[in-house]
Amino acid sequence: MEEQNIQLELRDIARCFDGRMVVDGLSLTLSAGQVTCLLGPSGCGKSTTLRVAAGVDRQDGGEVWVDGVMVSSDASHAPPEARGIGLMFQDFALFPHLNVARNVGFGLTGTRAQKRERVMDMLERVGLSDMADQFPHQLSGGEQQRVALARALAPSPRVLLMDEPFSGLDNRLRDDVRDATLALLKDEGTAVLLVTHEPEEAMRMADQIALMREGRIVQVGAPYNIYNNPVDRRAAEFFSDINVISGDCEGALTNTPFGAFLTPGYEDGTQVDIVIRPQHLKIDFDRAGRGPNPTIEEGTPARGQVVRARFMGQNSLVEFAMDYEDVCLKVTVPGVFLPKPDTVLWLSVRRDRCFVFADK
């Protein structure tokens, strides 16, 4: 990552409230044209981090740099309007007494003609050029979101901070608005920090995900890498349902319903968790009633009885009680598959899709 492309840098940020550390030694870098999602559960410090970056809250320690200039430290603190940062919040914060054009133009500098040209250009790019004279209450939620985006980008900020901007939209509209927003952000080349608690949104929007927990960033990476190489069990669980098979490591092996798993790097007696996502378990219909027939890739198949099955739309979710130490597993199957309770089926697992973590 070239230093001249860095637009926002948070260095060892700390923030306390009432003696409780809300943000604890957080460091993060954003580059031009990059969308970074700060992802984590409610209360982990995401919005506080965004407020510190924006300048509406001041950190107790650390530094904020924008475009190579330090804008906040122990010794100095530039206000939000002096940072060249755009802000977009969950409630859009449109001015109800101003029409769409005046909302988008609020805060712009230049001649009247220049401001009008920029406003109409932004409205055209968000598909609202024919609504310039309407007021916020006359717009749908999706239209209000696009006005807020146009207003945030109109001054051409080097950095745009977005705090849960799509949470107020219904599910069917949300995907369309997110896709249109992402296209516009990429076209502008702005460095974006998007706060969200939804893994699906982060996967859809981000070039880089920073997974946050209890005031700290625990993992940073591209969506593919962070999903397929989680740093720990909690990280894996945050992105999807998981199955967990626990066992003691002996001789770099741990027993499971699917035979012994290689678990190198752990001392004998260490309890480990083998984590399997439901989509990586396979129901072997050809093997039903014939018993195990191991393969190199899938190991020993395991016998289980159906506990319940539910149709989830594109997939069915089937829960099994395994014939092994009270282990229960969930399996996702494409389409409609609703076997009756107590049906006996054989399962196999892609071992290269499993994760092994020390049980903590």
Secondary structure as GFF3:
##gff-version 3
##sequence-region A 1 360
A	DSSP	three_ten_helix	3	5	.	.	.	ID=ss1
A	DSSP	beta_strand	6	17	.	.	.	ID=ss2
A	DSSP	beta_strand	20	31	.	.	.	ID=ss3
A	DSSP	beta_strand	35	39	.	.	.	ID=ss4
A	DSSP	alpha_helix	46	54	.	.	.	ID=ss5
A	DSSP	beta_strand	61	66	.	.	.	ID=ss6
A	DSSP	beta_strand	69	72	.	.	.	ID=ss7
A	DSSP	three_ten_helix	80	82	.	.	.	ID=ss8
A	DSSP	beta_strand	85	88	.	.	.	ID=ss9
A	DSSP	alpha_helix	100	105	.	.	.	ID=ss10
A	DSSP	alpha_helix	112	125	.	.	.	ID=ss11
A	DSSP	three_ten_helix	129	131	.	.	.	ID=ss12
A	DSSP	three_ten_helix	136	138	.	.	.	ID=ss13
A	DSSP	alpha_helix	141	153	.	.	.	ID=ss14
A	DSSP	beta_strand	159	163	.	.	.	ID=ss15
A	DSSP	alpha_helix	171	188	.	.	.	ID=ss16
A	DSSP	beta_strand	191	196	.	.	.	ID=ss17
A	DSSP	alpha_helix	199	205	.	.	.	ID=ss18
A	DSSP	beta_strand	208	213	.	.	.	ID=ss19
A	DSSP	beta_strand	216	221	.	.	.	ID=ss20
A	DSSP	alpha_helix	223	228	.	.	.	ID=ss21
A	DSSP	alpha_helix	233	239	.	.	.	ID=ss22
A	DSSP	beta_strand	243	248	.	.	.	ID=ss23
A	DSSP	beta_strand	253	256	.	.	.	ID=ss24
A	DSSP	beta_strand	259	262	.	.	.	ID=ss25
A	DSSP	beta_strand	271	276	.	.	.	ID=ss26
A	DSSP	three_ten_helix	278	280	.	.	.	ID=ss27
A	DSSP	beta_strand	281	283	.	.	.	ID=ss28
A	DSSP	three_ten_helix	285	287	.	.	.	ID=ss29
A	DSSP	beta_strand	302	311	.	.	.	ID=ss30
A	DSSP	beta_strand	315	322	.	.	.	ID=ss31
A	DSSP	beta_strand	328	334	.	.	.	ID=ss32
A	DSSP	beta_strand	344	349	.	.	.	ID=ss33
A	DSSP	three_ten_helix	351	353	.	.	.	ID=ss34
A	DSSP	beta_strand	355	358	.	.	.	ID=ss35
###
